[in-house]
Amino acid sequence: MSAHEFSPDEIDAVYRAIAARRDMRHFIERAVDADVLARLLAAAHRAPSVGYMQPWRFIRVVDRGLRSRLRDLVENERQRTAVALGEAGNRFMQLKIDGLDRCGEVLVVALTDGRSRHVFGRRTMPEMDLASAACAIQNMWLAARAEGLGMGWVSMFEPADVAALFDMPDGARPIAILCLGHVDAFYDRPMLEAEGWAERLDLERLVGRDGWPVPDTRET
């Protein structure tokens, strides 16, 4: 027991949100309440960041024309990914990779420009700006699940094209397109697992004691 721990119900709620979170692709065409969206953005902004650099920037994509052009960029990369996958390309093309067609909100998340000036915690690991922004996205994801909203992270796009579409400053880097909105139901398990694309690795194979974990045979 710790004097700082939450109540049992609160602890259960945190773990429930983590376990029930899904990368959603299927949405209902229904607007997201403005107050809820504000709470989700605030949750994202409370994420930890290396050197307290707070590198995340969010763009709400409201204009339908911009959404359509953004979806075209995703489709272009989907086609290129299918080619890169070779024999698995046809199978990949059967998967739904985004919810841009119906989600209530589209958010582009980017790393801000001028990140090179942040040396604290990044001198040997400059990628910690990306890690920090990923924490912000995860905060939003869990908060969205608690609010009953689905969210999906789309990473299939050419960063330079998305940066140009939104006239981002030099040095800024888009890292995610987030589809957010209401859903009929949450997937019982991760969609790619249900589709047979991959399966969750055994945790025991991922944790080492005083050394590297024992390799999972499925990784070879």
Contacts in CASP RR format, 6 or more apart in sequence:
PFRMAT RR
TARGET T0000
AUTHOR 0000-0000-0000
METHOD contacts of the structure
MODEL  1
MSAHEFSPDEIDAVYRAIAARRDMRHFIERAVDADVLARLLAAAHRAPSV
GYMQPWRFIRVVDRGLRSRLRDLVENERQRTAVALGEAGNRFMQLKIDGL
DRCGEVLVVALTDGRSRHVFGRRTMPEMDLASAACAIQNMWLAARAEGLG
MGWVSMFEPADVAALFDMPDGARPIAILCLGHVDAFYDRPMLEAEGWAER
LDLERLVGRDGWPVPDTRET
5 11 0 8 1.000
6 14 0 8 1.000
13 146 0 8 1.000
17 142 0 8 1.000
17 145 0 8 1.000
17 146 0 8 1.000
18 142 0 8 1.000
20 145 0 8 1.000
20 186 0 8 1.000
21 141 0 8 1.000
21 142 0 8 1.000
21 145 0 8 1.000
22 145 0 8 1.000
22 150 0 8 1.000
22 186 0 8 1.000
22 187 0 8 1.000
22 190 0 8 1.000
22 191 0 8 1.000
23 151 0 8 1.000
23 152 0 8 1.000
23 153 0 8 1.000
23 190 0 8 1.000
23 191 0 8 1.000
24 99 0 8 1.000
24 150 0 8 1.000
24 151 0 8 1.000
24 152 0 8 1.000
24 179 0 8 1.000
24 181 0 8 1.000
24 183 0 8 1.000
24 186 0 8 1.000
24 187 0 8 1.000
25 96 0 8 1.000
25 97 0 8 1.000
25 98 0 8 1.000
25 99 0 8 1.000
25 152 0 8 1.000
25 179 0 8 1.000
25 191 0 8 1.000
26 96 0 8 1.000
26 99 0 8 1.000
26 102 0 8 1.000
26 183 0 8 1.000
26 184 0 8 1.000
27 99 0 8 1.000
27 102 0 8 1.000
27 103 0 8 1.000
27 104 0 8 1.000
27 150 0 8 1.000
27 179 0 8 1.000
27 181 0 8 1.000
27 182 0 8 1.000
27 183 0 8 1.000
28 102 0 8 1.000
28 181 0 8 1.000
28 182 0 8 1.000
28 183 0 8 1.000
28 184 0 8 1.000
29 102 0 8 1.000
29 104 0 8 1.000
30 104 0 8 1.000
30 181 0 8 1.000
30 182 0 8 1.000
31 104 0 8 1.000
32 104 0 8 1.000
32 105 0 8 1.000
32 149 0 8 1.000
32 180 0 8 1.000
32 181 0 8 1.000
32 182 0 8 1.000
36 147 0 8 1.000
36 149 0 8 1.000
37 105 0 8 1.000
37 180 0 8 1.000
39 143 0 8 1.000
39 147 0 8 1.000
40 140 0 8 1.000
40 143 0 8 1.000
40 144 0 8 1.000
40 147 0 8 1.000
40 149 0 8 1.000
40 180 0 8 1.000
41 58 0 8 1.000
41 140 0 8 1.000
43 139 0 8 1.000
43 140 0 8 1.000
43 142 0 8 1.000
43 143 0 8 1.000
44 56 0 8 1.000
44 58 0 8 1.000
44 136 0 8 1.000
44 137 0 8 1.000
44 139 0 8 1.000
44 140 0 8 1.000
44 143 0 8 1.000
45 54 0 8 1.000
45 56 0 8 1.000
45 136 0 8 1.000
46 139 0 8 1.000
47 56 0 8 1.000
47 132 0 8 1.000
47 135 0 8 1.000
47 136 0 8 1.000
47 138 0 8 1.000
47 139 0 8 1.000
48 132 0 8 1.000
48 135 0 8 1.000
49 55 0 8 1.000
49 56 0 8 1.000
49 132 0 8 1.000
49 133 0 8 1.000
49 135 0 8 1.000
49 136 0 8 1.000
50 118 0 8 1.000
50 120 0 8 1.000
50 121 0 8 1.000
50 122 0 8 1.000
50 128 0 8 1.000
50 129 0 8 1.000
50 131 0 8 1.000
50 132 0 8 1.000
51 118 0 8 1.000
51 120 0 8 1.000
51 121 0 8 1.000
51 122 0 8 1.000
52 120 0 8 1.000
53 115 0 8 1.000
53 118 0 8 1.000
53 120 0 8 1.000
53 122 0 8 1.000
53 129 0 8 1.000
53 132 0 8 1.000
54 132 0 8 1.000
55 111 0 8 1.000
55 112 0 8 1.000
55 115 0 8 1.000
55 118 0 8 1.000
55 129 0 8 1.000
55 132 0 8 1.000
55 133 0 8 1.000
56 109 0 8 1.000
56 110 0 8 1.000
56 111 0 8 1.000
56 112 0 8 1.000
56 132 0 8 1.000
56 133 0 8 1.000
56 136 0 8 1.000
56 137 0 8 1.000
57 109 0 8 1.000
57 110 0 8 1.000
57 111 0 8 1.000
57 112 0 8 1.000
57 172 0 8 1.000
58 107 0 8 1.000
58 108 0 8 1.000
58 109 0 8 1.000
58 110 0 8 1.000
59 107 0 8 1.000
59 108 0 8 1.000
59 110 0 8 1.000
59 166 0 8 1.000
60 105 0 8 1.000
60 106 0 8 1.000
60 107 0 8 1.000
61 67 0 8 1.000
61 70 0 8 1.000
61 106 0 8 1.000
61 107 0 8 1.000
61 108 0 8 1.000
66 165 0 8 1.000
66 166 0 8 1.000
67 100 0 8 1.000
67 106 0 8 1.000
69 165 0 8 1.000
70 100 0 8 1.000
70 106 0 8 1.000
70 108 0 8 1.000
70 157 0 8 1.000
70 162 0 8 1.000
70 165 0 8 1.000
70 177 0 8 1.000
71 98 0 8 1.000
71 100 0 8 1.000
71 101 0 8 1.000
73 157 0 8 1.000
73 158 0 8 1.000
73 161 0 8 1.000
73 162 0 8 1.000
73 165 0 8 1.000
74 97 0 8 1.000
74 98 0 8 1.000
74 100 0 8 1.000
74 154 0 8 1.000
74 156 0 8 1.000
74 157 0 8 1.000
74 177 0 8 1.000
76 157 0 8 1.000
76 158 0 8 1.000
76 161 0 8 1.000
77 156 0 8 1.000
77 157 0 8 1.000
77 158 0 8 1.000
78 93 0 8 1.000
78 97 0 8 1.000
78 156 0 8 1.000
81 89 0 8 1.000
81 92 0 8 1.000
81 156 0 8 1.000
82 89 0 8 1.000
82 90 0 8 1.000
82 92 0 8 1.000
82 93 0 8 1.000
83 89 0 8 1.000
85 92 0 8 1.000
91 197 0 8 1.000
95 191 0 8 1.000
95 192 0 8 1.000
95 195 0 8 1.000
95 197 0 8 1.000
96 191 0 8 1.000
97 154 0 8 1.000
97 156 0 8 1.000
98 152 0 8 1.000
98 154 0 8 1.000
98 156 0 8 1.000
98 177 0 8 1.000
98 179 0 8 1.000
99 152 0 8 1.000
99 154 0 8 1.000
99 179 0 8 1.000
100 106 0 8 1.000
100 154 0 8 1.000
100 177 0 8 1.000
100 179 0 8 1.000
103 179 0 8 1.000
103 180 0 8 1.000
103 181 0 8 1.000
104 180 0 8 1.000
104 181 0 8 1.000
104 182 0 8 1.000
105 178 0 8 1.000
105 179 0 8 1.000
105 180 0 8 1.000
105 181 0 8 1.000
106 177 0 8 1.000
106 178 0 8 1.000
106 179 0 8 1.000
106 180 0 8 1.000
107 177 0 8 1.000
107 178 0 8 1.000
107 180 0 8 1.000
108 162 0 8 1.000
108 166 0 8 1.000
108 174 0 8 1.000
108 176 0 8 1.000
108 177 0 8 1.000
108 178 0 8 1.000
109 133 0 8 1.000
109 136 0 8 1.000
109 137 0 8 1.000
109 174 0 8 1.000
109 175 0 8 1.000
109 176 0 8 1.000
109 177 0 8 1.000
109 178 0 8 1.000
110 163 0 8 1.000
110 168 0 8 1.000
110 172 0 8 1.000
110 173 0 8 1.000
110 174 0 8 1.000
110 175 0 8 1.000
111 129 0 8 1.000
111 130 0 8 1.000
111 133 0 8 1.000
111 172 0 8 1.000
111 173 0 8 1.000
111 174 0 8 1.000
111 175 0 8 1.000
112 172 0 8 1.000
113 168 0 8 1.000
113 169 0 8 1.000
113 170 0 8 1.000
113 171 0 8 1.000
113 172 0 8 1.000
114 171 0 8 1.000
115 122 0 8 1.000
115 126 0 8 1.000
115 129 0 8 1.000
115 171 0 8 1.000
118 129 0 8 1.000
121 128 0 8 1.000
122 128 0 8 1.000
122 129 0 8 1.000
130 175 0 8 1.000
133 175 0 8 1.000
133 176 0 8 1.000
134 175 0 8 1.000
137 153 0 8 1.000
137 176 0 8 1.000
137 178 0 8 1.000
140 151 0 8 1.000
140 178 0 8 1.000
141 151 0 8 1.000
141 152 0 8 1.000
141 153 0 8 1.000
144 150 0 8 1.000
144 151 0 8 1.000
144 180 0 8 1.000
144 181 0 8 1.000
145 151 0 8 1.000
145 186 0 8 1.000
148 182 0 8 1.000
149 180 0 8 1.000
149 181 0 8 1.000
149 182 0 8 1.000
149 183 0 8 1.000
150 180 0 8 1.000
150 181 0 8 1.000
150 182 0 8 1.000
150 183 0 8 1.000
150 186 0 8 1.000
151 178 0 8 1.000
151 179 0 8 1.000
151 180 0 8 1.000
151 181 0 8 1.000
152 178 0 8 1.000
152 179 0 8 1.000
152 180 0 8 1.000
153 176 0 8 1.000
153 177 0 8 1.000
153 178 0 8 1.000
154 176 0 8 1.000
154 177 0 8 1.000
154 178 0 8 1.000
154 179 0 8 1.000
155 175 0 8 1.000
155 176 0 8 1.000
155 177 0 8 1.000
157 174 0 8 1.000
157 177 0 8 1.000
159 173 0 8 1.000
159 174 0 8 1.000
159 175 0 8 1.000
162 168 0 8 1.000
162 174 0 8 1.000
162 177 0 8 1.000
163 172 0 8 1.000
163 173 0 8 1.000
163 174 0 8 1.000
166 174 0 8 1.000
168 174 0 8 1.000
187 194 0 8 1.000
188 194 0 8 1.000
190 200 0 8 1.000
192 198 0 8 1.000
193 199 0 8 1.000
193 200 0 8 1.000
199 218 0 8 1.000
201 216 0 8 1.000
201 218 0 8 1.000
201 219 0 8 1.000
202 216 0 8 1.000
205 213 0 8 1.000
205 214 0 8 1.000
205 215 0 8 1.000
205 216 0 8 1.000
206 213 0 8 1.000
206 216 0 8 1.000
207 213 0 8 1.000
208 214 0 8 1.000
END
